[in-house]
Amino acid sequence: MSRPPLPPFTEESATEKVRLAEDGWNSRDPAKVSLAYTVDSAWRNRAEFVNGREAIVAFLTRKWARELDYRLIKELWAFTGNRIAVRFAYEFHDDSGTWFRAYGNENWEFDEDGLMRRRLASINEHPIAESERKFHWPLGRRPDEHPGLSDFGF
């Protein structure tokens, strides 16, 4: 299975890869998202280690059951060859109605077919008032005209 754009990345293709990943995660569909990763993909997500597509589906299912009304923005930070570095922020609320904003960085490594074989994520989050939310588009893909991270100064 091939997932263009393929490495080696250019600035244009790396930016496209980042947006495709953002779109996938904003779908909140664990099975769909898992197809962007190799069958033996290895993740470090905060202090949790996830290996393989089945574990990715289980992880994302748990995540989006807790993180309600999840909206994510990713932005290209750097790229070279088959690697991309991304910074991101997302907002969600828990089942008590408390809103949070999470910030983080990811380092990605891709195989020759454009599937991500390694994802290393560092993430911090903090509670925010609902009035502090910045991500207000309808659930799903972020509209092209919606501001990005740099626009918000994140």
Backbone torsions as a table, in degrees:
resi	resn	phi	psi	omega
1	MET	NA	136.8	-179.5
2	SER	-115.2	138.9	179.5
3	ARG	-126.4	80.9	178.4
4	PRO	-61.2	158.0	-2.7
5	PRO	-71.0	152.4	-175.4
6	LEU	-104.0	151.5	173.5
7	PRO	-71.3	158.3	2.2
8	PRO	-74.2	143.5	-173.8
9	PHE	-86.5	147.1	167.0
10	THR	-104.1	173.1	177.1
11	GLU	-60.0	-41.1	180.0
12	GLU	-64.5	-46.3	-177.6
13	SER	-72.7	-32.8	176.5
14	ALA	-66.7	-41.4	177.5
15	THR	-62.3	-41.6	177.5
16	GLU	-63.3	-42.5	-179.6
17	LYS	-61.2	-40.6	179.6
18	VAL	-64.2	-44.9	-179.2
19	ARG	-65.2	-39.7	177.3
20	LEU	-62.1	-39.1	177.4
21	ALA	-65.4	-44.3	177.6
22	GLU	-58.3	-46.9	-179.8
23	ASP	-59.5	-42.8	179.2
24	GLY	-61.1	-49.1	-179.2
25	TRP	-64.8	-35.5	178.1
26	ASN	-70.2	-14.8	173.6
27	SER	-71.0	-24.1	-176.8
28	ARG	55.0	36.9	178.6
29	ASP	-112.1	96.3	-174.1
30	PRO	-54.9	-42.0	-178.4
31	ALA	-64.9	-43.6	179.0
32	LYS	-64.1	-46.9	-178.7
33	VAL	-60.6	-40.1	-175.9
34	SER	-61.4	-23.7	-178.1
35	LEU	-71.0	-10.9	176.7
36	ALA	-82.6	-3.8	-174.2
37	TYR	-116.2	152.1	175.9
38	THR	-64.8	158.5	-178.7
39	VAL	-61.9	-24.9	179.7
40	ASP	-112.9	24.7	-178.4
41	SER	-52.4	140.3	179.5
42	ALA	-114.5	128.0	179.5
43	TRP	-119.7	147.6	158.9
44	ARG	-121.3	115.6	179.8
45	ASN	-120.2	104.4	-170.1
46	ARG	58.5	-118.5	179.1
47	ALA	-104.3	12.0	-178.6
48	GLU	-103.0	137.2	178.8
49	PHE	-110.7	126.4	-174.7
50	VAL	-124.7	131.6	-178.3
51	ASN	-132.1	120.1	175.0
52	GLY	93.7	157.8	-176.2
53	ARG	-61.4	-41.4	-179.7
54	GLU	-60.7	-41.2	178.6
55	ALA	-68.8	-33.9	176.6
56	ILE	-63.2	-46.4	178.4
57	VAL	-59.7	-45.1	179.9
58	ALA	-63.3	-44.3	179.4
59	PHE	-60.1	-50.3	-177.1
60	LEU	-67.2	-34.2	176.2
61	THR	-61.4	-46.3	177.0
62	ARG	-62.4	-45.5	-177.4
63	LYS	-57.0	-53.8	-173.8
64	TRP	-78.4	-9.9	170.0
65	ALA	-76.2	-28.6	179.6
66	ARG	-91.9	-38.9	-173.8
67	GLU	-97.6	91.6	-172.6
68	LEU	-85.9	149.1	-178.8
69	ASP	53.9	39.7	-177.8
70	TYR	-64.9	129.8	175.1
71	ARG	-137.4	131.2	-170.9
72	LEU	-127.2	141.4	168.8
73	ILE	-126.2	129.9	175.3
74	LYS	-113.9	151.9	178.1
75	GLU	-142.1	135.3	177.0
76	LEU	-61.9	133.9	176.1
77	TRP	-108.2	-47.7	-179.4
78	ALA	-161.7	164.2	178.4
79	PHE	-156.2	156.6	171.9
80	THR	-165.8	135.8	176.3
81	GLY	51.8	-113.1	-178.6
82	ASN	-106.8	20.3	-178.7
83	ARG	-123.5	145.5	176.8
84	ILE	-135.4	137.1	172.4
85	ALA	-109.3	135.4	-174.0
86	VAL	-130.6	146.2	166.0
87	ARG	-115.8	153.1	-174.4
88	PHE	-152.0	163.8	169.2
89	ALA	-144.6	146.9	173.4
90	TYR	-143.5	156.4	178.2
91	GLU	-123.4	147.0	178.6
92	PHE	-161.8	168.8	169.8
93	HIS	-127.3	156.8	177.4
94	ASP	-92.4	-176.6	-175.9
95	ASP	-70.9	-10.2	175.1
96	SER	-91.4	-5.0	179.3
97	GLY	93.6	2.1	177.4
98	THR	-75.9	128.7	179.1
99	TRP	-90.5	148.8	178.9
100	PHE	-135.6	152.7	167.4
101	ARG	-123.7	131.1	177.9
102	ALA	-113.0	142.2	176.9
103	TYR	-124.3	148.2	177.4
104	GLY	-170.2	179.6	177.6
105	ASN	-131.6	145.1	175.8
106	GLU	-130.3	143.4	170.2
107	ASN	-114.9	126.7	-176.1
108	TRP	-117.1	142.7	172.9
109	GLU	-130.7	132.8	-173.7
110	PHE	-113.8	151.7	171.2
111	ASP	-85.1	179.7	-176.1
112	GLU	-66.7	-17.7	178.3
113	ASP	-90.8	4.0	179.1
114	GLY	83.0	10.5	176.1
115	LEU	-89.9	140.4	-179.1
116	MET	-78.4	122.0	-179.9
117	ARG	-100.6	-16.7	177.4
118	ARG	-146.1	136.2	178.1
119	ARG	-136.3	118.3	178.8
120	LEU	-116.0	115.1	-174.2
121	ALA	-121.1	132.3	172.2
122	SER	-116.2	126.9	-170.5
123	ILE	-139.9	137.5	171.6
124	ASN	-128.1	147.2	178.2
125	GLU	-138.7	159.8	176.6
126	HIS	-149.4	151.9	177.9
127	PRO	-69.2	146.2	175.4
128	ILE	-132.4	155.7	172.1
129	ALA	-73.1	149.3	178.6
130	GLU	-55.6	-33.5	179.6
131	SER	-68.5	-15.4	179.0
132	GLU	-89.2	-5.2	-179.8
133	ARG	-59.5	144.9	178.2
134	LYS	-117.0	-20.0	-172.9
135	PHE	-102.4	99.9	-171.3
136	HIS	-118.0	11.8	-179.5
137	TRP	-72.5	159.2	176.1
138	PRO	-58.3	149.7	-179.6
139	LEU	-51.8	142.9	-177.7
140	GLY	115.5	-154.8	-175.7
141	ARG	-59.7	135.5	175.0
142	ARG	-68.5	127.6	178.3
143	PRO	-60.0	145.3	-178.4
144	ASP	-57.2	-32.7	-177.3
145	GLU	-83.9	-4.7	179.9
146	HIS	-72.3	139.0	179.3
147	PRO	-57.3	151.5	175.6
148	GLY	-98.2	-173.9	-177.2
149	LEU	-59.2	-46.6	-178.5
150	SER	-63.0	-33.7	177.8
151	ASP	-61.7	-32.6	179.5
152	PHE	-87.1	-9.5	-176.1
153	GLY	77.1	19.8	178.7
154	PHE	-83.6	NA	NA
